[in-house]
């Protein structure tokens, strides 16, 4: 029974987008390794910004330092 764990920062996806992620990940395993969707588990974990780091920095500091676009970080509230 496959188990897929998707993690991203809190507020990065709407409920509708999460549903599409779950469907899409399930379909990948069905299409690539012939796993039954009913046997595939997908779990989405939303991580608080202060609990996520990249490049040795908290993610918000990293985004500021690297000049990430507003559209990529618009759901940071």
ZADREN-9067 format. One record per residue (C-alpha): residue in three letters; x, y, z. Coordinates in pm, whole numbers, plus 50000, padded with zeros to 5 digits. Layout:
BEGIN
rest ALA | xx X | yy Y | zz Z
...
This chain:
BEGIN
rest UNK | xx 50000 | yy 50000 | zz 50000
rest UNK | xx 50173 | yy 50323 | zz 49885
rest UNK | xx 50193 | yy 50619 | zz 50119
rest UNK | xx 50279 | yy 50963 | zz 49979
rest UNK | xx 50361 | yy 51251 | zz 50214
rest UNK | xx 50351 | yy 51601 | zz 50064
rest UNK | xx 50479 | yy 51890 | zz 50273
rest UNK | xx 50465 | yy 52262 | zz 50207
rest UNK | xx 50432 | yy 52582 | zz 50402
rest UNK | xx 50100 | yy 52662 | zz 50561
rest UNK | xx 49857 | yy 52843 | zz 50337
rest UNK | xx 50038 | yy 52747 | zz 50016
rest UNK | xx 49736 | yy 52569 | zz 49868
rest UNK | xx 49360 | yy 52604 | zz 49876
rest UNK | xx 49140 | yy 52306 | zz 49960
rest UNK | xx 49068 | yy 52271 | zz 49587
rest UNK | xx 49439 | yy 52267 | zz 49504
rest UNK | xx 49500 | yy 52008 | zz 49775
rest UNK | xx 49230 | yy 51787 | zz 49623
rest UNK | xx 49406 | yy 51814 | zz 49286
rest UNK | xx 49741 | yy 51725 | zz 49445
rest UNK | xx 49587 | yy 51417 | zz 49609
rest UNK | xx 49424 | yy 51312 | zz 49283
rest UNK | xx 49737 | yy 51378 | zz 49079
rest UNK | xx 49974 | yy 51192 | zz 49309
rest UNK | xx 49735 | yy 50898 | zz 49321
rest UNK | xx 49713 | yy 50895 | zz 48942
rest UNK | xx 50093 | yy 50898 | zz 48904
rest UNK | xx 50123 | yy 50577 | zz 49105
rest UNK | xx 49833 | yy 50423 | zz 48916
rest UNK | xx 49984 | yy 50514 | zz 48578
rest UNK | xx 50350 | yy 50442 | zz 48650
rest UNK | xx 50347 | yy 50139 | zz 48879
rest UNK | xx 49988 | yy 50018 | zz 48843
rest UNK | xx 49885 | yy 50081 | zz 49204
rest UNK | xx 49514 | yy 50081 | zz 49279
rest UNK | xx 49390 | yy 50425 | zz 49382
rest UNK | xx 49193 | yy 50266 | zz 49667
rest UNK | xx 49522 | yy 50137 | zz 49811
rest UNK | xx 49712 | yy 50466 | zz 49778
rest UNK | xx 49732 | yy 50704 | zz 50072
rest UNK | xx 49824 | yy 51070 | zz 50025
rest UNK | xx 49883 | yy 51292 | zz 50328
rest UNK | xx 49944 | yy 51666 | zz 50308
rest UNK | xx 50130 | yy 51829 | zz 50595
rest UNK | xx 50127 | yy 52206 | zz 50619
rest UNK | xx 50432 | yy 52337 | zz 50801
rest UNK | xx 50444 | yy 52672 | zz 50980
rest UNK | xx 50687 | yy 52921 | zz 50823
rest UNK | xx 50899 | yy 52934 | zz 51139
rest UNK | xx 50941 | yy 52554 | zz 51115
rest UNK | xx 51066 | yy 52554 | zz 50755
rest UNK | xx 51415 | yy 52647 | zz 50643
rest UNK | xx 51614 | yy 52650 | zz 50322
rest UNK | xx 51969 | yy 52754 | zz 50247
rest UNK | xx 52048 | yy 52774 | zz 50618
rest UNK | xx 51778 | yy 53035 | zz 50682
rest UNK | xx 51415 | yy 53041 | zz 50792
rest UNK | xx 51214 | yy 53032 | zz 50469
rest UNK | xx 51079 | yy 53388 | zz 50499
rest UNK | xx 51433 | yy 53522 | zz 50543
rest UNK | xx 51552 | yy 53313 | zz 50250
rest UNK | xx 51275 | yy 53448 | zz 50029
rest UNK | xx 51361 | yy 53805 | zz 50127
rest UNK | xx 51732 | yy 53750 | zz 50071
rest UNK | xx 51684 | yy 53588 | zz 49731
rest UNK | xx 51418 | yy 53833 | zz 49613
rest UNK | xx 51149 | yy 53573 | zz 49558
rest UNK | xx 50852 | yy 53716 | zz 49368
rest UNK | xx 50536 | yy 53818 | zz 49548
rest UNK | xx 50334 | yy 53571 | zz 49344
rest UNK | xx 50539 | yy 53280 | zz 49476
rest UNK | xx 50491 | yy 53390 | zz 49836
rest UNK | xx 50148 | yy 53552 | zz 49824
rest UNK | xx 49990 | yy 53299 | zz 50061
rest UNK | xx 50231 | yy 53372 | zz 50348
rest UNK | xx 49967 | yy 53510 | zz 50584
